[in-house]
């Protein structure tokens, strides 16, 4: 796995490119998503991919999924995350027990990002199931 980070302007605005040519921007000056915000989106994305796959294997009818992720950082430098909470909004005909099982499997077993971040942050989850949006 390889990423290339290039500076876009004279300040702290960058473009990250993976080996397939896909890009996203990062910024330390508010012009794009910040690196720590990017980390929150990474844990949300990683766990959501797992959840979608697990629910599919469980034959649950997932129409859509959204995640609201919130991180709390310590005041001292380095400003590590101390708490991360992910609230999943699952849309579809999904059994409550299956939703909880899929979320727990992802965060506690499959998601590489959550497994790395749990070393410094308490990771918690909640969820709601909506039948249609």
C-alpha positions in Angstrom: 0.0 0.0 0.0 1.4 3.4 -1.0 0.2 7.0 -0.9 1.8 10.1 -2.3 1.1 13.4 -0.6 1.7 16.6 -2.7 1.4 20.2 -1.6 -1.3 22.1 -3.5 -0.5 25.6 -2.4 2.1 27.6 -0.4 0.3 26.9 2.8 -0.9 23.6 4.4 -3.1 22.3 1.6 -2.3 18.8 0.2 -3.5 16.2 -2.2 -3.1 12.5 -1.3 -3.1 10.0 -4.2 -3.2 6.2 -3.9 -1.6 3.7 -6.4 -4.9 3.5 -8.4 -4.9 7.3 -8.9 -7.7 8.1 -6.5 -7.3 11.3 -4.6 -8.5 13.3 -1.6 -7.4 16.6 -0.1 -6.0 17.3 3.4 -5.5 20.6 5.0 -4.1 22.2 8.1 -5.6 25.5 7.2 -9.3 24.8 6.9 -9.3 24.5 3.1 -10.0 20.8 3.2 -10.6 18.0 5.7 -7.9 18.0 8.4 -5.8 14.9 9.1 -7.5 14.1 12.4 -10.9 14.5 10.7 -9.7 12.2 8.0 -8.9 9.6 10.7 -12.5 9.9 12.0 -13.8 9.3 8.5 -11.4 6.4 8.1 -12.7 4.6 11.2 -16.3 5.3 10.1 -15.6 4.1 6.5 -13.7 1.0 7.7 -16.4 -0.2 10.1 -19.2 0.7 7.7 -17.7 -1.4 4.9 -17.5 -4.3 7.4 -21.1 -3.8 8.5 -22.5 -3.7 5.0 -20.7 -7.0 4.2 -21.7 -8.7 7.4 -25.4 -7.6 7.1 -25.4 -8.9 3.5 -24.1 -12.3 4.7 -26.8 -12.2 7.4 -29.4 -11.6 4.6 -30.5 -8.4 6.1 -32.2 -5.9 3.8 -30.0 -2.8 4.2 -31.1 0.1 1.9 -28.6 2.7 3.2 -26.3 3.4 6.1 -24.9 6.6 7.6 -22.5 7.2 10.4 -22.1 10.2 12.7 -18.7 10.0 14.2 -17.4 12.3 17.0 -13.9 12.3 18.5 -12.6 13.9 21.7 -8.9 14.7 21.9 -6.7 15.3 24.8 -5.3 18.9 25.4 -1.7 17.9 25.6 0.5 17.5 22.5 0.3 15.1 20.7 -3.5 15.7 20.7 -4.5 12.0 20.5 -8.1 10.9 20.4 -9.2 9.8 23.9 -12.8 9.0 22.9 -14.5 8.1 19.6 -18.2 7.6 19.3 -19.9 6.3 16.2 -23.6 6.5 15.8 -24.9 4.3 12.9 -28.2 5.0 11.1 -29.2 1.9 9.3 -32.0 2.2 6.8 -33.9 -0.9 5.8 -35.6 -4.0 7.2 -33.0 -5.1 9.7 -33.4 -7.1 12.8 -32.1 -5.2 15.9 -30.0 -8.2 17.1 -28.4 -8.5 13.7 -27.5 -4.8 13.5 -25.8 -4.9 16.9 -24.0 -8.1 16.0 -22.7 -6.6 12.8 -21.5 -3.4 14.5 -19.8 -5.3 17.3 -18.1 -7.7 14.9 -16.8 -4.8 12.9 -15.5 -2.6 15.7 -14.2 -5.4 17.9 -12.8 -7.8 15.4 -12.6 -6.8 11.7 -12.0 -3.0 11.4 -8.2 -2.4 11.2 -8.6 1.3 11.9 -10.6 0.7 15.1 -8.1 -1.9 16.3 -5.3 0.7 15.9 -7.2 3.5 17.5 -8.5 1.5 20.5 -4.9 1.6 21.8 -5.4 5.3 22.8 -9.1 6.0 22.5 -12.2 4.5 24.1 -14.4 3.6 21.1 -18.2 3.4 21.7 -21.1 2.8 19.3 -24.8 3.4 19.1 -27.3 2.8 16.4 -30.8 3.3 15.2 -32.8 1.4 12.6 -35.1 3.3 10.2 -37.3 1.5 7.8 -37.1 4.2 5.1 -35.6 7.6 4.7 
